[in-house]
């Protein structure tokens, strides 16, 4: 299978997965850090560089030196140049135009044409820990304060309006001017522009080598049409890759589901010639792992700005992912958890307690959004059918809840009163929590 330096896509149970074939040189990582931090020989002698952890397509290294603590993030070339370039432009835009707490970038390379042979970002290390690590120990007031801070962030993102769907870039990073949407009619090399979408759905599985146009898009309908093309290509590849004699019924059924759903695209997303859409910047993974808090429970940063796009309001006006939990209105009693080991009982109790707390905190979040951005509340409550359609498209893969999708389609095709694809309250099987 075709690959890029350091990257190999391997066929796993549920599709292709990215794997590292070359280990980044920790010596070269250190040399890059020394250079850009402008360390003296004595400072270098007291500097350490250590591997921290690996994500889906990144490796993170900690650089500790007399001048402070830093992170060096190395990326697989899953979407060469564009993923890193867009993240850098997005963070710069946020630092210039909002009070959203984001990491401070020291230096970067959005190309693998360097001594490390990988794209990289050197940034200051945020002083704190992920919310996931300290949630049980936080006071209720600290949790409420965190939710209010997140609402403030989302309100600011909501106000960052653009004229197309896509990702943010610096104009100098995108030489093909005909494919760009220029913001504020500025054409300077340091202006912010909208370019192609960068998201997991555009480079995962076979999508990474597709010829499908990735934006910018003038409408939701154009954007979803591209997503349909990507899904069609993926299912066709999945069907072709099956060994002779293997059961392909699920894949063929998914192809039929996709065709049925596509027939309804014009009714869910009619022409916008007389009703121009609005688009805003949206961070689609405000999870407990991406919210960094200090020892007192104060929010210090929201991280993971790669694959952050400008999207339609119906997509952007959604509850943050760390609050998308099943609704539980009665506080759980630990004494009722008696079946199984103490460890498993504690885990089930803590999970239910989290769901109970999220039920209350969603109310806090919505109250804050109503105060910061009343329009956000209107959009959140008014555009359920569009959200459902997008979720339905994600379900057309042959694996995720096909019977729910088909029941929903059957009601629509029968002309019955509209019902949500999922319940209005977050639930354990809500597709937005897993896709």
N, C-alpha and C positions, 0 to 999 in steps of 0.2 A: 504494500500500500504506500502511496506517495507520502513523503514526510518532509519536515523542515528540521534544521539543525536542533538537536536536543529533544525533538518531539516525535513520538510514534503514537498513532491512534490504534488501539487494540480492540478487537471485538469481544465484548463481554455479554452477560446475559441480557441486559436491556439496551444494548447498542454499543457504540464506540466510546472508548474512554481514553483521555490523554495520558501519556506516560513519559517520564523523563528518561532519555537514553544517554544523556551526558550530564555528569554532575558539575555544577558551576564551581570554578576554582576559588576556594576561599582565600588563596594568596592574592589573586587578582582582585577579588572583592575588597580585600584589605587595602591594596594599593590605590584603588579608585577612591575609597573613603579617605585615606591619608591625603590624597591630592586635593580633593574638593573641600575637605575640612581644614586644609592648610596647616597640617600638624607639623610641629618641629620634630627633630630627631629624638629629643628627650620625650616628647609627648607620644611619639610612635612607640617608644620602648615601654610605655605604660598603657598601651591600647590593646584590646582584645576583640576578636571577631568570632562569633559563634553562631552556628545554625540554631534557629528557634523552632520553626515548624513549617509544615508544607500544607498548602491548600489545594484546591482543585487544579489550578494552573499557575501557582506562584510558590516560591520558597522565600522565607523571611530569615534574615540574618541580623543579629544584634551587634552593634559596634559600640563598645564602651571605651571612652577616652577621657583625659583630664578636662576636656571642654564640654562633656556631657554625654548623653545617651542618644543613640541614633539607630534607625532601622534601614537596612538595605533590602529592598524587595526585588527579586529576580523573577522574570515572567517567561513562561513557555510561549512560543510564537503561534498561539492559537488563532490570533487575528493580528498578524504582524503590523507594527507601527500604529495602527488605528486605535487599538485598545489603550495603549499607553498614552498616545498623543491626546486622546479625548479625555482621559482621566486628568492629565496635567492641566488642560485648558479649563476643565470643569472646576477643579480646585482653585485655580487662579481667579476664575470669575467669581467664585463664592467669597474668596478673601477680599476681593476688590469691592463687591457690591452688597455683601450681607454681613451679618454677625454670626453666621453659622460656624461653629468651631470645627475646623478641619486641620489635618496635619500640615506642618510647615515643610515645604520641599526645599532641600539644599541643592540638589543637582539631579540630572536625569539623562537618560538616553532612550528615545522612542524608536531606535533602530538597533538591530543586532550587529551592525557594522561597527564593532568596537572590540577592544581587547578581550572582553568577557564573552563575546559572541551571543549574548542575550540582552534583551531590553531590561533596563533597571531604573529604580527610583531610590534615591538616598533622601531620607526625611528625618526630622527630629522625632524622637520617641515621645509619645504622649505619656505624661505622668499619670498613670492610673491602671485600672484593670477592667476587663469586660463586665458589663452588668450581669451577665450570666453567672459569673464567679461569686458575686456578692449579694445576689438578690435575696436569698433567705435571711441574711444577716441585716439587711437594710430596715430601718424604721419605716412605718407607714408614711410618715411625713416626707421622708427622703424619696420614696417611690412616687408619691404624688408630685413632688418637685421635679423629678426626672421626666415624668409624663408631660408636665407643663412645659419643660424645656424642649421636648420633642415637638410639641404642638407649635411652639414658636419657630422652630426650624422649618417645619412643614408649611407654615403660613408664609415664611419668606420664600421658600421654593415655589409655592403656588403663585406668588407675585412676579416670578421671573418668567415673563411671557415671551414667546417667540412665534414666528410666522409659519413654521413647518415642524414636522416630526423628524427627529434625527439626533445626533450627538454633537456636542460642542467641540470645536477645534480652534486653534490659532490658524489664521489664514495662511501663514507661512508654512504650516505643516501639510497643507492640501493644495498642491500645485494645479490641480485640474479645476479651474475656476468655473467652468460651465456646469459642474455638478454641485455647486455650493449655493447656499442661501446666505446672502450677506446681511448681517444685522446692522440696523441703523444706517444702511446705505454706505457703510464704511468699507473701503477697499485697501486700507493700509495693511502692511504685513503682520502687524500685531493685533489686528481686529479679531473679534470672536465671530466665527461663522458656524453654520450648521452643515454637517456632512453626513456621511452614511451612519446608519444605526450600528452600534456595536452592542450585542447582547449574547447571552448563551445560546439563544435560539438561532443566531446568525452564524455561529461558528462550531456548534456542537454536532456530533455525528457527521453526516456527509455534507452538512451545510457549509462547512469551512471552505470547500472548493466549488461552491455553486456559482453560477453566473447570474443568479437572480439579482435584480437591482435592489440595493439596500438603502436607498434614500439619498437626500432627504425627501420626504413625502408631504404633499400638500393637503392630504386628508386622511382620516382614519380608514376610509375605504381603500385607498391606494396602499396604505401600510398593511392592512389585513390581506389584501390581494397578494402581496409579496410573501406574507406568512403562509398563505395557502400554498403558494408555489414551493416554498421550502418544505412544507409538510408532505406535499405530493412527491417531491423528489426523495425525501427520506423513506417514505413507505415503499416506493418503487425499488429503492436500493435494498431495503430490508427484505423485500420479496425475492429479489434476484440473488441475494446472498444465502438463502436457505439451501440446505443440502437436499438432494433428491429424496423424496419420500417423507420429508418433514411436513408436519401439519402447518399449513399456511392460512387456515380459515380465519384466524383472528386478524391477520394482516389484511386479507381481502375484505373482511367486514369493516375494518377501519377505513379502507379506501372508499367503500360505499358510504360510510358515515360522513367522510369528508366531502364527497360529492353532494350529498343531501344538504349538508350545512352550507356549502358554498351557494346553493340555490337561494338561500335566504339572506345573503349578504346585501343585496340592494334594498330589502325591506328594513333591515336593522340599521343600515348605514346608507340612507338615500343620498343623492347628489347634494353637494353643499354649495352649489352655485349661488343660491339665494339665502344661504344660512352658513356663513363662514365660521369654521371651527376655531377654537382657541387652544393653545398648547402651552404647557408649563414644564419646568424641570422637575424630575421625579426620581427620588432615591427609592428603589423597589425592594431594598433589603435592610430596613431599619429594625434589625434584630437585636437581641440581648448581647450577641457576640460583637456587634459593631458599634455599640454605645459604650464609650470608655468613661468611667467615673473615678474620682479620686477617693482617698480613704474616708472622707466625710460623706460620700454619696453624691457629690456634686458632678454634674456632667462636664467632662473636659473636651470630648471630641466625638464626632460621628465619623467613622472611617469606612473604607471600602467604597470608593467613588468610581471604580471601574465599572463599565457597563451601565452607567447612569445616563439616561436619555431625556430628551424633551418629548413629551407624549401628550395625547389628547387629555382634556380635563377628566373625562370619564375614567381614564386609566390612572391618573395621578391622584384623584380625590378618594383615596382608600385608607382604611385604618392601617396604621403601621404594623408590620408583621409581628412584632413582639407582643402586641395586644390582641392578635387574632387567635383566640382560644375559645373552646366551647363555653356557652353561657352557664354559669353556676351561681345561683342567687343565695344559696344557703351555705354558710361556712361549714366546712367539714370538721368532724370531731375525730381526733386521732384515736380515741378509744374504740371506734367502730372498725378499725383496720386490724383485724386479728387473724385473717386467713393467710398462711404463708409465713416466710421468715421475717424477722424484724427489718432486715434490709429492704425486702420487697414491699413490706407494709409502709415503711418510711417513704419509699420512692413514690408509691401510689398516693399517699397522703399529701406529700409535697407537690405532686402534679395537680391534684384536685385543689389544693390551697392556692396554687398559682392561677388556676382557672377561676376560682372565686375572686381573687384579687383583681385579675384582668377584667372581670365583669364590672366591678366598681370603677376601675381605672379608665375603662372606655368611656364611661360617663364624664369623668374628669377631662379626658382628652377632647371629647366633643364640645363640652362647655368652653374650653379654652379656644378651640377652633372657631366657635361661634363668636367669641370675643375678638380674636385676631383677624379672622377672615370669614365673615358671614357667607360670602359667596361659595366658599369651599363646602359648607354644610349643604347648601342648595344643590350643588353638583353631586355631592355624595349620595343624596337621597333621591335624585331625579334620574339617574342614568344606569339603573340596574340592568336593563336589558342589554346594553352595550357591553357591560362587564361580563354578563352571562355568555354572550356570544363569543367573546375572546376566550373565556374559560372553556367553552365547548370546543373551540378550535384546538386548544391544548390537549383536550381529551381524545382527539382523533389520532391515537398512536397505537391502538390495539392492546394497551395494557391498563390504562387508568379508567376505571368505572364506566365501561361502555354501556351498561344497561341503564344507568342514570341518564347518560347522554341521549340514548335512543328513546327513552320515555319522554324526555323534554322535547325532542324533535317531533315525536308522534303527536303530542298535544298541539304544537305549532301548526303542523301540516293538517290537522283536523279542524283548525280554526277555533280551538277552545280558548277560554279565558286564560290570559298569560299567567304562568307561575314561574317563580325563580328556579334556575337550574339547581341552586343550593338554597338552603334556608337563609333567611335574612340575618340570623345570628350566626357568628362564626361557629363552625362545628369541626369535629375531628376529621371529617373527610373533605373539608373545603379545599378545592383544588388550588386556590390561591396560596395555600400554605405549603404546597409541595411542588409547585411548578414555577 
